[in-house]
């Protein structure tokens, strides 16, 4: 799995866990809804850490919380 796919899956998980929509995340984080959609749809080859950080703030979690998932274990990610 590519890193952008892992970020997409993790963001989707977190939104689902919180019963949040992309629009609600936009309202809480300030990250444009189009950017959130592009992250979820893997439209970007890579995602800026600043964007992930801003989305984390909207989700009410830390970067550590975001990346603390088996999705980011080395054996799941392509080199």
SERO-4910 file (N, C-alpha, C, O; in steps of 0.05 Angstrom, whole numbers):
BEGIN
 pado doro    nc1    nc2    nc3   cac1   cac2   cac3    cc1    cc2    cc3    oc1    oc2    oc3
  Unk    A     17    -23      0      0      0      0     18     25      0     38     26     14
  Unk    A     10     44    -15     24     70    -16     17     86      9     -4     83     21
  Unk    A     35    105     17     30    121     40      5    138     37    -10    141     57
  Unk    A     -1    149     14    -25    165     10    -50    148     14    -71    159     23
  Unk    A    -49    123      7    -72    105     11    -76    100     41    -99     98     50
  Unk    A    -54     96     56    -56     92     85    -68    117     98    -85    115    116
  Unk    A    -60    141     89    -71    166    101   -101    167     94   -116    175    112
  Unk    A   -108    161     70   -136    161     62   -153    142     79   -174    149     89
  Unk    A   -143    117     83   -158     98     99   -160    106    128   -181    103    140
  Unk    A   -138    117    139   -139    126    167   -158    149    170   -173    149    190
  Unk    A   -158    168    152   -176    191    154   -205    181    152   -223    190    167
  Unk    A   -210    163    134   -237    151    131   -246    137    157   -269    140    165
  Unk    A   -228    122    169   -234    108    194   -241    129    216   -261    125    230
  Unk    A   -225    150    219   -229    169    240   -255    185    236   -269    190    255
  Unk    A   -261    191    211   -287    205    206   -310    187    213   -330    196    225
  Unk    A   -308    162    206   -329    143    212   -333    139    242   -356    139    252
  Unk    A   -311    136    256   -312    132    285   -326    156    299   -339    152    320
  Unk    A   -323    180    288   -334    204    300   -360    212    287   -372    233    294
  Unk    A   -370    196    269   -395    202    254   -393    231    242   -412    246    243
  Unk    A   -370    237    231   -365    263    219   -366    261    189   -357    241    177
  Unk    A   -375    282    176   -374    284    147   -349    300    139   -336    313    156
  Unk    A   -342    299    114   -320    316    104   -326    345    109   -308    361    115
  Unk    A   -351    353    106   -359    381    110   -355    389    139   -345    411    144
  Unk    A   -362    372    158   -358    378    186   -329    381    192   -321    398    208
  Unk    A   -312    363    180   -283    366    185   -273    392    173   -256    405    186
  Unk    A   -283    400    150   -275    425    138   -282    448    157   -266    466    162
  Unk    A   -306    447    169   -315    469    187   -298    470    212   -292    492    222
  Unk    A   -289    447    222   -274    446    247   -244    451    243   -230    461    260
  Unk    A   -234    443    219   -205    445    214   -196    468    197   -173    477    199
  Unk    A   -214    478    180   -207    499    161   -194    488    136   -188    503    117
  Unk    A   -189    462    134   -178    450    110   -201    449     89   -223    439     95
  Unk    A   -196    460     65   -217    460     45   -229    433     40   -215    412     40
  Unk    A   -255    432     36   -269    407     32   -258    392      7   -256    368      7
  Unk    A   -250    408    -13   -238    395    -37   -212    381    -30   -206    360    -41
  Unk    A   -196    393    -12   -171    381     -4   -177    355     11   -164    335      6
  Unk    A   -196    356     29   -203    332     45   -212    310     25   -204    287     28
  Unk    A   -229    317      6   -238    298    -14   -215    286    -30   -214    263    -36
  Unk    A   -196    303    -37   -173    294    -53   -155    275    -37   -144    256    -48
  Unk    A   -153    280    -11   -137    262      7   -151    235      8   -139    214      5
  Unk    A   -177    236     12   -193    211     14   -193    195    -12   -192    171    -12
  Unk    A   -193    209    -34   -194    197    -61   -166    190    -72   -163    182    -95
  Unk    A   -145    195    -56   -118    190    -64   -110    206    -89    -95    196   -106
  Unk    A   -121    230    -92   -114    246   -115    -86    258   -113    -75    266   -134
  Unk    A    -75    259    -89    -48    270    -85    -29    246    -82    -35    226    -69
  Unk    A     -6    248    -95     14    228    -92     25    228    -64     32    207    -53
  Unk    A     27    251    -52     35    254    -24     18    276    -11      7    293    -25
  Unk    A     16    274     15      0    294     30     19    309     49     35    297     63
  Unk    A     16    335     49     33    351     66     26    346     95      3    344    103
  Unk    A     47    344    112     43    340    140     26    362    153     11    357    171
  Unk    A     30    386    143     14    409    153    -16    404    149    -32    411    167
  Unk    A    -24    393    127    -52    387    122    -62    365    141    -84    368    152
  Unk    A    -46    344    145    -53    323    164    -56    335    192    -75    329    206
  Unk    A    -38    353    199    -38    365    226    -64    382    229    -77    380    250
  Unk    A    -71    397    209    -96    413    211   -121    396    212   -139    402    227
  Unk    A   -121    374    198   -143    355    199   -145    343    227   -166    339    238
  Unk    A   -121    336    238   -121    325    265   -133    344    285   -147    336    303
  Unk    A   -126    370    282   -138    390    301   -168    390    299   -182    392    319
  Unk    A   -179    387    274   -208    386    270   -220    361    282   -243    361    290
  Unk    A   -205    339    282   -214    314    293   -210    312    323   -221    295    336
  Unk    A   -195    331    334   -190    331    362   -170    311    371   -172    300    393
  Unk    A   -150    305    354   -130    285    360   -102    297    354   -100    318    342
  Unk    A    -82    282    363    -54    291    357    -45    276    332    -57    257    322
  Unk    A    -22    286    321     -9    271    299     -2    243    307     -5    224    292
  Unk    A      7    240    332     14    213    342    -11    195    341     -9    172    333
  Unk    A    -34    205    349    -59    190    348    -65    182    319    -73    159    314
  Unk    A    -61    200    301    -67    195    273    -50    172    262    -60    154    249
  Unk    A    -24    174    268     -6    154    256     -4    128    273     11    110    265
  Unk    A    -17    128    296    -16    103    312    -38     84    302    -59     82    313
  Unk    A    -31     71    281    -49     52    267    -32     31    253    -10     38    243
  Unk    A    -41      7    252    -27    -14    237    -23     -7    207     -5    -18    194
  Unk    A    -40     11    197    -37     20    169     -9     31    163      0     30    141
  Unk    A      4     42    184     29     55    180     53     38    188     76     47    188
  Unk    A     48     13    195     70     -6    200     85    -10    174     74    -12    153
  Unk    A    112    -12    177    129    -15    153    121    -37    135    123    -35    110
  Unk    A    112    -59    145    106    -82    128     80    -78    112     74    -94     94
  Unk    A     64    -57    119     40    -51    103     46    -32     81     31    -30     61
  Unk    A     68    -17     83     73      4     64     94     -4     43    113    -18     49
  Unk    A     89      4     18    108     -2     -3    132     17      0    129     39     10
  Unk    A    155      7     -7    179     24     -4    180     47    -25    198     62    -25
***
